[in-house]
């Protein structure tokens, strides 16, 4: 399915060198906290500006880092339940319903 959002992500992934550099820069600026979480020094989920869009750093790291094109219903889930975490090993994708179930089950 082609959507504007998927086309935007495809344009990001096509320029892999820039993606890799940005991901390395974000991960290099983290501090490790409880349970191996890697967080950027703020009290909230960090947003980054990429090609005219503001997106969460964890979204960029997950979608671009895995060269995936998300659908409108796809979300990035945190296995650690820490929205500030950008550790690629703690991130997976699913639906909003699954994400809400994670919070409820936790």
C-alpha positions, 0 to 999 in steps of 0.5 A: 500500500502506498501512502504519503507516510510510507513514501516519506519513509522510503525516501529516508531509507533510500539514503542509507548512509545518512540514516546510518550516520543519524542513528549512530549519532543518536545512539552515541548521545545516550546514557544507559539506565535501568535494564539496559535502556538507552535514553537521550538526556531529557525527561520525555521521549525525544523528538528529532527533526528529519526532512521537515518532520518531527518524529520520535527518535525511537521511531526513526531508529526502529523503522529506518534502522530496520529498513521497514516501511510502516503502515498507518496502523503500525507502531513501535512498541517498547519491550522495556516499557520505557518510552524514552528508550531508543535501544534497538534491542528493546524496540519492536513493532505491532499495532496500537491495540497490542501496545495498549495491551502491553501497558495493561498487562504490565 
